[in-house]
Amino acid sequence: MQWANALSTRPSLEAAITEVVEKVTQSITNPNIGIVFISSAYASDYPRVLPLILDKLPLPILIGCGGGGIIGVNSGDVLEIEGTPALSLSVAALPGVQMQPFYLEGENLPDLDAPPKAWIDLIGVSPEQNPQFILLCDPFTSKISDLLEGLDFAYPGAIKIGGLASSATMGLQQALFYHHSKDNNTSVYREGTVGLALWGDIILETIVAQGCRPIGSPYRISQCERNIIVELTDTDDESTSRPPLAILQDLIQTLSEQDRLLAQQSLFIGIARDEFKLKLNHGDFLIRNLLGVDPRQGAIAIADRVRNGQRIQFHLRDAQTSATDLEILLQAYQREAAQSSPAVGALMFSCLGRGEGLYGKPNFDSRLLRNYLPKISIGGFFCNGEIGPVGGRTFLHGYTSAFAIFRQP
């Protein structure tokens, strides 16, 4: 298995494509898959991207999308380019790996009451093949929540990871790139989802860094309606229920001055994903936004549906927390992968709210990954939302960096 990435920051699309193709073909002579991420600074040239790449490098499969920021390797160093022209091309030679690209329109997705076969027929890959998925979606028309729920239903246990296309400027239309020579289809889509299923001699592993730390203690939901939490009970003493706003107000009084200020603008809710795990640790929560409060009832609204019996915990997010969160996950991955074959390639899907705006310096998340996997080739983009697994299910995240890491069995 071979994997290579090249990043160009040349303002001319032709020059950028020439540069990245020359660089990746120095490492790999016959790649059979390509993934391209291109800055929205080139938005007017999006229709020319695929023809220009394929003219210089006739790949059988090529997918990608536009992004408000682009991630890749230039002169051996990994860079995160935000707001200025950049093009990142990852290519791979994957012997023993089967691949099925696909394009899905949101309006044509099966109903959520449909059987798994409806989703399997749509993708064209049997679950018995144990496929893994890369998904690149339009943020407005892909029906992403239905898509992830349907794929989890039809392909339980399969990895699904990716991101929502983005732009650095409000109002620019998104672009999804799709080429499959077998189907004679080379298209730029403005809606829906382009994806890739891979199976065979390949392992896809994920790191999903949500960038939060818990405060206070876990609580159990004792009364709720849809996305509104009305009452909580202490998991250590479930004899008494209290409104969540009252619990939060008491909790804030126990925080340091710095955390109290942080809670005014970066307070989140973590929902425990494993209902049977007694001790909840780092990474056991799905992080969701706190949407609002009802001072009269003491209820809170969050950006997800909840149900009675679920455990939640309040969380905070800042630059230091995000850095620590990612480092803890990378350390755990490094320990678990110590006896495995080395990783050769990675795709990085990072929120537009991270990067230099969060950390105050460029290239933070990608270089932290390189610290733990120093030889890995990285490509990616800054997303309007990140797709990745937490606790065995796939979710759409925000303010997250999700990594897809590829290696041989």
C-alpha positions as CSV (number, residue, x, y, z in Angstrom):
1,M,0.0,0.0,0.0
2,Q,1.3,3.4,-1.0
3,W,-0.1,6.8,-0.1
4,A,1.1,10.3,-1.1
5,N,-0.2,13.9,-0.7
6,A,0.8,17.2,-2.1
7,L,-0.4,20.7,-1.4
8,S,-0.1,23.7,-3.6
9,T,-0.8,27.4,-2.8
10,R,-0.3,28.8,-6.3
11,P,-3.1,31.2,-7.3
12,S,-3.4,29.8,-10.8
13,L,-5.5,26.6,-10.9
14,E,-3.4,25.1,-13.7
15,A,-0.1,25.8,-11.9
16,A,-1.5,24.3,-8.6
17,I,-2.7,21.1,-10.3
18,T,0.6,20.8,-12.2
19,E,2.5,21.1,-9.0
20,V,0.6,18.6,-6.9
21,V,0.5,16.0,-9.7
22,E,4.2,16.2,-10.3
23,K,4.9,15.8,-6.6
24,V,2.5,12.8,-5.9
25,T,3.7,10.9,-9.0
26,Q,7.3,11.2,-7.8
27,S,6.2,8.9,-4.9
28,I,3.6,6.7,-6.6
29,T,3.8,5.6,-10.2
30,N,0.3,4.0,-10.7
31,P,-2.2,5.2,-8.1
32,N,-5.7,3.9,-8.5
33,I,-7.6,6.4,-6.2
34,G,-7.4,10.2,-5.7
35,I,-9.0,12.5,-3.2
36,V,-8.9,16.3,-3.9
37,F,-9.7,19.2,-1.6
38,I,-9.7,22.7,-3.1
39,S,-10.1,26.1,-1.6
40,S,-13.2,28.1,-2.3
41,A,-10.9,30.8,-3.6
42,Y,-11.0,28.8,-6.8
43,A,-14.8,28.6,-6.8
44,S,-15.2,30.1,-10.3
45,D,-12.8,27.4,-11.6
46,Y,-14.5,24.4,-10.0
47,P,-15.8,23.0,-13.3
48,R,-12.2,22.8,-14.6
49,V,-10.7,20.9,-11.6
50,L,-11.5,17.3,-12.7
51,P,-10.6,17.6,-16.4
52,L,-7.3,19.3,-15.5
53,I,-6.3,16.7,-13.0
54,L,-7.4,13.7,-15.1
55,D,-5.6,15.1,-18.1
56,K,-2.3,14.9,-16.2
57,L,-3.1,11.9,-14.0
58,P,-5.8,9.5,-15.4
59,L,-7.1,8.1,-12.2
60,P,-9.9,5.5,-12.3
61,I,-11.6,7.0,-9.2
62,L,-11.3,10.6,-8.0
63,I,-13.6,12.3,-5.4
64,G,-13.3,15.5,-3.4
65,C,-15.0,18.8,-2.5
66,G,-14.4,22.5,-1.9
67,G,-13.4,23.9,1.5
68,G,-12.9,27.1,3.4
69,G,-9.5,25.9,4.4
70,I,-7.2,23.2,2.9
71,I,-4.8,20.8,4.6
72,G,-1.8,19.0,3.0
73,V,1.9,18.4,2.7
74,N,4.2,20.9,1.1
75,S,8.0,20.4,1.1
76,G,7.7,17.7,3.7
77,D,5.7,19.9,6.2
78,V,2.0,19.6,6.8
79,L,0.2,22.9,6.4
80,E,-3.4,24.2,7.1
81,I,-4.1,27.0,4.6
82,E,-7.1,29.1,5.6
83,G,-8.8,31.7,3.4
84,T,-6.2,31.8,0.6
85,P,-5.9,29.6,-2.5
86,A,-4.8,26.0,-1.9
87,L,-5.3,22.6,-3.5
88,S,-4.5,19.3,-1.8
89,L,-4.4,16.0,-3.7
90,S,-4.0,12.6,-2.0
91,V,-3.4,9.6,-4.2
92,A,-2.9,5.9,-3.3
93,A,-2.0,2.6,-4.8
94,L,-4.1,0.1,-2.9
95,P,-3.5,-3.5,-4.1
96,G,-6.0,-6.0,-2.8
97,V,-8.5,-3.2,-2.0
98,Q,-11.9,-3.0,-3.7
99,M,-13.5,0.4,-4.1
100,Q,-17.0,1.6,-5.0
101,P,-17.6,5.3,-5.4
102,F,-21.1,6.6,-5.3
103,Y,-23.2,9.7,-5.6
104,L,-26.4,10.1,-3.5
105,E,-29.1,12.8,-3.8
106,G,-30.8,13.7,-0.5
107,E,-34.3,13.5,-2.0
108,N,-33.7,10.0,-3.2
109,L,-32.6,8.5,0.1
110,P,-34.7,5.6,1.4
111,D,-37.2,6.3,4.1
112,L,-35.9,5.6,7.6
113,D,-38.5,2.9,7.9
114,A,-37.1,1.1,4.9
115,P,-35.3,-2.2,5.4
116,P,-31.5,-2.4,5.2
117,K,-31.7,-3.8,1.7
118,A,-32.9,-0.4,0.4
119,W,-29.7,1.2,1.6
120,I,-27.5,-1.7,0.4
121,D,-29.1,-1.5,-3.1
122,L,-28.4,2.3,-3.1
123,I,-24.7,1.9,-2.3
124,G,-24.2,-1.2,-4.3
125,V,-22.0,-3.0,-1.7
126,S,-22.9,-6.0,0.5
127,P,-22.4,-5.7,4.2
128,E,-20.6,-9.1,4.1
129,Q,-17.7,-7.3,2.4
130,N,-17.1,-5.3,5.6
131,P,-16.8,-1.9,3.8
132,Q,-15.6,1.3,5.3
133,F,-16.9,4.7,4.1
134,I,-15.6,8.2,3.3
135,L,-18.5,10.7,2.9
136,L,-18.3,14.2,1.5
137,C,-21.6,16.1,1.7
138,D,-23.3,19.3,0.8
139,P,-24.4,20.8,4.1
140,F,-27.9,21.9,2.9
141,T,-29.3,19.2,0.7
142,S,-27.7,15.9,1.7
143,K,-30.2,15.0,4.5
144,I,-27.1,14.0,6.4
145,S,-28.8,12.9,9.6
146,D,-31.0,10.4,7.7
147,L,-28.0,9.3,5.6
148,L,-25.9,8.5,8.7
149,E,-28.7,6.7,10.5
150,G,-29.5,4.7,7.4
151,L,-25.9,3.7,6.8
152,D,-25.5,2.7,10.4
153,F,-28.6,0.6,10.1
154,A,-27.5,-1.2,6.9
155,Y,-23.8,-1.4,7.7
156,P,-23.5,-1.8,11.5
157,G,-19.9,-1.6,12.7
158,A,-18.6,-0.1,9.5
159,I,-16.6,3.1,9.8
160,K,-18.2,6.2,8.3
161,I,-16.1,9.4,8.3
162,G,-15.9,12.6,6.4
163,G,-17.1,16.2,6.3
164,L,-19.5,18.8,4.9
165,A,-18.2,20.9,2.1
166,S,-17.5,24.5,3.0
167,S,-16.3,27.9,1.8
168,A,-14.4,30.8,3.2
169,T,-17.1,33.3,2.0
170,M,-20.8,33.3,2.8
171,G,-23.0,32.7,-0.3
172,L,-20.6,30.7,-2.4
173,Q,-22.1,27.5,-3.7
174,Q,-20.5,24.2,-2.5
175,A,-18.9,21.7,-4.9
176,L,-18.6,18.0,-4.8
177,F,-16.2,16.3,-7.2
178,Y,-16.9,12.8,-8.6
179,H,-15.1,10.7,-11.2
180,H,-15.5,7.0,-11.9
181,S,-14.0,5.9,-15.2
182,K,-15.9,2.6,-15.1
183,D,-19.3,4.4,-15.1
184,N,-18.0,7.1,-17.5
185,N,-19.1,9.7,-15.0
186,T,-17.1,12.9,-14.4
187,S,-19.2,15.5,-12.6
188,V,-19.2,18.5,-10.3
189,Y,-22.3,18.2,-8.1
190,R,-23.8,21.1,-6.1
191,E,-26.0,19.0,-3.9
192,G,-26.1,15.6,-2.2
193,T,-23.2,13.4,-1.2
194,V,-20.2,11.8,-2.9
195,G,-18.8,8.8,-1.1
196,L,-16.4,5.9,-1.4
197,A,-16.7,2.4,0.0
198,L,-13.4,0.5,0.6
199,W,-13.0,-3.1,1.5
200,G,-10.3,-5.9,1.3
201,D,-6.7,-5.5,2.4
202,I,-7.1,-2.1,4.2
203,I,-7.9,-1.0,7.7
204,L,-9.5,2.4,8.4
205,E,-9.2,3.7,11.9
206,T,-10.6,6.9,13.3
207,I,-9.8,9.6,15.9
208,V,-12.7,12.0,16.7
209,A,-11.5,14.9,18.9
210,Q,-14.5,16.9,20.1
211,G,-12.3,19.3,22.1
212,C,-14.2,19.4,25.4
213,R,-13.6,18.6,29.0
214,P,-16.3,17.7,31.6
215,I,-17.1,19.8,34.6
216,G,-19.1,18.7,37.6
217,S,-20.6,15.3,37.8
218,P,-22.7,13.1,35.5
219,Y,-26.5,13.4,35.8
220,R,-29.3,11.1,34.6
221,I,-32.2,12.6,32.7
222,S,-35.4,11.9,34.6
223,Q,-37.8,14.1,32.6
224,C,-37.4,15.4,29.0
225,E,-39.3,16.1,25.8
226,R,-37.6,15.8,22.4
227,N,-34.5,18.0,22.8
228,I,-35.6,19.7,26.1
229,I,-34.3,18.5,29.4
230,V,-36.7,19.3,32.2
231,E,-35.2,17.4,35.2
232,L,-32.0,15.7,36.2
233,T,-31.0,13.3,39.0
234,D,-27.6,12.9,40.5
235,T,-26.2,9.4,39.4
236,D,-25.0,8.9,43.0
237,D,-28.3,9.9,44.6
238,E,-31.3,9.4,42.4
239,S,-33.9,10.0,45.1
240,T,-34.3,13.7,44.1
241,S,-34.7,15.4,40.7
242,R,-33.9,19.0,40.0
243,P,-34.2,21.4,37.0
244,P,-31.0,21.4,35.0
245,L,-30.7,25.2,35.1
246,A,-30.6,25.1,38.9
247,I,-27.9,22.4,38.8
248,L,-25.9,24.4,36.3
249,Q,-26.1,27.6,38.4
250,D,-24.8,25.8,41.4
251,L,-22.0,24.2,39.4
252,I,-20.9,27.5,38.0
253,Q,-20.4,28.8,41.5
254,T,-17.8,26.1,42.1
255,L,-15.7,26.9,39.0
256,S,-12.6,29.0,38.8
257,E,-13.0,32.5,37.6
258,Q,-11.5,31.5,34.2
259,D,-14.0,28.7,33.8
260,R,-16.9,30.8,34.8
261,L,-16.0,33.2,32.0
262,L,-15.6,30.3,29.6
263,A,-19.0,28.9,30.6
264,Q,-20.7,32.1,29.4
265,Q,-19.7,31.4,25.8
266,S,-18.3,27.8,25.5
267,L,-20.7,25.6,27.5
268,F,-21.8,22.3,26.0
269,I,-23.7,19.2,26.9
270,G,-22.1,15.7,26.7
271,I,-24.4,12.8,26.2
272,A,-23.0,9.4,27.3
273,R,-23.1,6.9,24.4
274,D,-22.6,3.7,26.4
275,E,-25.6,3.2,28.7
276,F,-24.0,0.3,30.5
277,K,-20.6,1.7,31.2
278,L,-20.3,2.4,34.9
279,K,-17.4,4.8,34.9
280,L,-17.5,7.4,32.2
281,N,-14.1,8.5,30.8
282,H,-12.6,10.8,28.2
283,G,-14.3,10.3,24.9
284,D,-17.4,8.6,26.2
285,F,-19.6,11.6,25.5
286,L,-21.2,12.9,22.3
287,I,-20.8,16.7,22.6
288,R,-23.8,18.8,21.6
289,N,-24.6,22.6,21.7
290,L,-26.6,24.1,24.5
291,L,-29.3,26.0,22.5
292,G,-31.2,27.9,25.3
293,V,-32.7,27.9,28.7
294,D,-36.2,28.4,30.2
295,P,-35.7,30.5,33.4
296,R,-39.3,29.9,34.5
297,Q,-39.1,26.1,34.4
298,G,-35.4,25.7,34.7
299,A,-35.3,23.6,31.6
300,I,-32.5,23.6,28.9
301,A,-32.7,22.9,25.2
302,I,-29.8,21.1,23.4
303,A,-29.0,20.3,19.8
304,D,-30.1,16.7,19.8
305,R,-32.9,14.5,20.9
306,V,-32.7,12.9,24.4
307,R,-34.6,10.4,26.3
308,N,-35.2,9.5,30.0
309,G,-32.5,7.5,31.5
310,Q,-29.6,8.9,29.5
311,R,-26.6,10.3,31.3
312,I,-25.3,13.8,30.6
313,Q,-22.5,16.0,31.8
314,F,-21.8,19.7,31.3
315,H,-18.6,20.4,29.3
316,L,-16.4,23.4,28.4
317,R,-14.3,24.0,25.3
318,D,-11.3,26.3,24.8
319,A,-8.0,26.1,22.9
320,Q,-6.1,24.3,25.7
321,T,-8.9,21.8,26.2
322,S,-9.0,21.1,22.5
323,A,-5.3,20.5,22.4
324,T,-5.3,18.3,25.4
325,D,-8.3,16.3,24.1
326,L,-6.6,15.6,20.8
327,E,-3.3,14.7,22.5
328,I,-5.0,12.2,24.9
329,L,-6.7,10.5,21.9
330,L,-3.4,10.4,19.9
331,Q,-1.5,8.9,22.8
332,A,-4.2,6.2,23.2
333,Y,-4.1,5.5,19.4
334,Q,-0.3,5.2,19.5
335,R,-0.4,2.7,22.3
336,E,-3.1,0.6,20.6
337,A,-1.4,0.7,17.2
338,A,2.1,-0.1,18.6
339,Q,2.0,-3.7,17.5
340,S,0.2,-3.0,14.2
341,S,1.5,-2.3,10.7
342,P,2.5,1.4,10.3
343,A,-0.2,3.9,9.1
344,V,0.6,5.2,5.6
345,G,-2.1,7.8,5.0
346,A,-4.6,10.0,6.7
347,L,-7.5,12.3,5.9
348,M,-8.3,15.2,8.3
349,F,-11.7,16.7,8.6
350,S,-11.5,19.8,10.9
351,C,-14.2,22.3,11.8
352,L,-13.9,25.9,10.4
353,G,-14.1,26.9,14.1
354,R,-10.8,25.3,14.9
355,G,-7.5,26.1,13.2
356,E,-5.7,29.4,13.7
357,G,-8.9,31.1,15.0
358,L,-9.1,28.7,18.0
359,Y,-5.4,28.2,18.7
360,G,-3.9,31.5,17.7
361,K,-1.3,29.8,15.5
362,P,-1.5,27.8,12.3
363,N,-1.2,24.1,11.6
364,F,-1.9,23.0,15.2
365,D,-4.0,19.8,14.9
366,S,-2.3,18.4,11.8
367,R,1.2,18.9,13.2
368,L,0.1,17.3,16.5
369,L,-1.0,14.3,14.5
370,R,2.4,14.3,12.8
371,N,4.1,14.3,16.2
372,Y,2.6,10.9,16.9
373,L,2.6,9.6,13.3
374,P,5.7,11.4,11.9
375,K,5.8,9.7,8.5
376,I,2.1,9.8,7.6
377,S,0.8,11.6,4.5
378,I,-2.1,13.9,5.4
379,G,-4.7,15.6,3.3
380,G,-7.9,17.3,4.3
381,F,-10.1,20.4,4.6
382,F,-11.9,22.6,7.1
383,C,-15.6,21.6,7.1
384,N,-19.1,22.9,7.8
385,G,-19.6,19.8,10.0
386,E,-17.5,16.7,10.7
387,I,-18.7,13.1,10.3
388,G,-17.3,10.4,12.6
389,P,-18.1,7.6,15.1
390,V,-18.6,8.0,18.8
391,G,-19.6,4.9,20.9
392,G,-20.3,2.7,17.9
393,R,-22.6,5.1,16.1
394,T,-21.9,7.8,13.5
395,F,-22.7,11.4,14.2
396,L,-22.4,14.9,12.6
397,H,-20.2,17.0,14.9
398,G,-19.2,20.6,15.3
399,Y,-15.9,22.2,16.5
400,T,-14.3,18.7,16.0
401,S,-11.2,17.3,14.2
402,A,-11.9,13.9,12.8
403,F,-9.1,11.8,11.4
404,A,-9.3,8.8,9.0
405,I,-6.1,6.7,9.3
406,F,-5.3,4.0,6.8
407,R,-3.0,1.1,7.1
408,Q,-2.6,-2.5,5.8
409,P,-3.9,-5.4,7.9
